[in-house]
Amino acid sequence: MTNSIMDIPAADVLLVIGSNTTEAHPVLSLQMKRAVRQNGARLILVDPRRIELANFAALHLRHHPGTDVALLNALAHVIIRDELVNAPFVRARTEGYEALAESVRDWTPARAAAITGVPASDIERAAHLYAEAGNAAIFWAMGITQHTTGTDNVKALSNLALLTGHIGRPGTGLNPLRGQNNVQGACDMGGLPNVFPGYQPVANEAVRRKFAAGWNVPPEQLNPTPGLTITEVMEGALSGRIKGLVVMGENPMLSDPNLHHVRAALEQVPFLAVLDIFLNETGRMADVVLPASSFAEKSGTFTSTERRVQLIRPALPAPGVARPDWQILIDLANRLGASWQYENPAAIFAEMAGLTGSYAGISHTRLERDGGLQWPCPTPDHPGTPILHKDTFSRGRGLFCPVSYAPPVEEADADYPFILSTGRMLFHWHGGTLSRRSAGLDAIAPAATVEIHPDDARRDHIHAGQMVRVRSRRGEVTAAAEITHRSPPGTVFMTFHFAEAAVNLLTIDAVDPVAKIPEYKVCAVQLEPLPNERKNGQPT
């Protein structure tokens, strides 16, 4: 996030797109609701489904799944056409405006309406609400990134912020809501295939020399070639390129797309090790399972979605032979020929801070004393940075990025007439490795359902609670029908928490060409109602 969570009430307009905030980020959603209820903020919600946050929206744009670029380009078109551009900001702090203006010249609201299903009048109103606000903030999550156009979707959002100058001030900004508690921290520390910690490119020779000196290894030991993304790893395993695979805190046999393909890849890899706190579907395929400790049993830091680095401490000892990840990784590295000598997480963090400018002023000692700090925090006396890009951007001027609309890879047709979108619910988390072990949560949401619009249910003679076979070109699952107006006609929705109805047997493994993220949010399916059976005298 460029801004802070507690900054949300300062916004006059909130544009929330691709984020079921109430269910995926419930604490943060309270700040959004407070901004609307107490401060009079106007909420523009962009989501095909009528999620709970729609109850607080001044305007709800229910676009067809996968048409985000068309909608966002039309918003930019209206802002430029109606002279709502923040001209002083554009002149002083951006470049590439003319190219953007030309790229959206033909993206009229009428054209976008024909593609997205959003009325042209609503597109006009949304553009004016956002552009004319004193302060307007954009929030998004995986609802716009998990597409083959995910990178372009985010670029289109950035264009809106640059056009209007809604960045670098309280109540503004571009605010991605990260999917887990330390996704931000993992990326910051090099958990990406193309960068070292601090987003420093592996292909840059000066960067490699810097890290080689910090790690006391010859520079030639640091590979200048970017590694593989998760989706590319599976392809590499299937082709025989990957000889060994270590999976940490991840369950690709439930969370990756096209699970038949994933299973074939994991069966092909010669050696598979899994580090996790519970045995899951991927762990059952492993050659070695190394028991790890949970967040409540280890020390270290988490970096949250607002770039806040926070210290964690063990609340209880790890059970049995479970150990913290850092200890497991050190042992593994040393058995592979390294000579890693770290005494504790504080020493590891000190090394990270020494090589990562944005973390240079942060230490365990300071976090213990001062609490959380938001990077960049370059010196020990720096207070942290609640708001990014106040005066300049990392590259100097902000760059407008024209983007072209492309439809989803797979669309509904006569054989597969529905679009399936996947996501979360409030009561379970990701693959359910944790939440499905909670009797209280599992009692509330014990099984998968498939959301079906009443019009579609009537046409296909599907009744509430009836078991339905959901089939795509890749696989099939069965789930109970939930007849609801939340999903629009022609679209069905399922969560990915339930192994017994693993929705990723259905999803397509097409990926964004830049970020390589799969298109979890759009694939074509068909529905087949199943005859009700009885179990213990009750319909199943």
Number of C-alpha atoms within 10 A of each C-alpha: 22 23 26 21 18 14 17 26 21 18 27 23 28 28 22 24 23 22 23 28 23 18 19 23 17 13 12 15 18 14 16 25 21 15 22 21 12 9 13 14 25 23 29 25 27 26 24 24 23 19 17 13 21 18 13 18 20 16 19 22 23 18 22 21 25 30 21 31 25 27 29 24 30 26 28 28 25 24 24 20 14 11 11 17 20 18 13 11 15 20 11 11 17 19 17 14 19 10 12 22 19 12 17 22 15 14 20 21 24 18 14 25 21 12 17 23 17 21 16 19 11 15 23 19 14 24 22 16 21 27 26 17 18 15 22 30 28 25 20 23 20 20 24 25 23 24 29 28 30 26 19 23 25 20 18 25 23 20 22 24 23 22 24 25 23 25 26 20 21 22 25 29 28 23 19 21 22 18 14 13 12 17 17 22 20 14 17 22 21 17 15 17 15 17 22 21 23 18 15 19 19 22 16 12 13 13 18 22 16 13 20 16 13 13 13 9 12 12 18 11 9 15 11 17 13 13 14 15 15 16 17 13 17 25 18 17 21 19 12 14 12 17 12 13 17 13 16 14 15 19 20 21 25 28 20 24 25 24 23 15 18 25 17 14 19 22 15 18 19 13 15 20 18 25 25 23 21 17 15 20 15 21 22 12 16 19 11 14 20 20 21 25 22 21 18 13 18 21 17 18 22 20 22 20 23 22 25 23 25 18 19 17 12 14 11 11 13 19 13 8 9 18 20 19 18 16 15 15 13 16 14 13 13 12 10 9 8 11 11 13 11 13 9 12 17 16 14 14 19 17 16 20 21 14 22 21 17 20 27 21 22 29 22 20 11 15 16 12 9 11 13 20 25 21 24 22 19 18 14 13 10 14 16 22 20 21 23 20 16 12 11 14 14 8 7 12 16 20 19 23 19 19 21 14 16 14 16 18 17 16 17 18 12 7 11 17 15 24 23 28 26 20 19 17 16 14 19 25 19 22 23 19 23 12 16 21 12 13 11 12 14 15 11 10 15 14 15 22 22 26 25 28 21 20 15 18 20 12 8 12 11 21 17 14 16 21 23 23 18 22 20 21 16 17 17 19 17 21 23 20 23 25 23 17 15 19 22 21 15 15 25 28 23 23 22 22 25 21 18 12 20 25 34 28 24 24 28 23 23 20 21 18 12 11 15 20 23 25 28 28 24 27 27 24 28 21 22 14 19 14 11 13 11 9 8 6 7 8 12 13
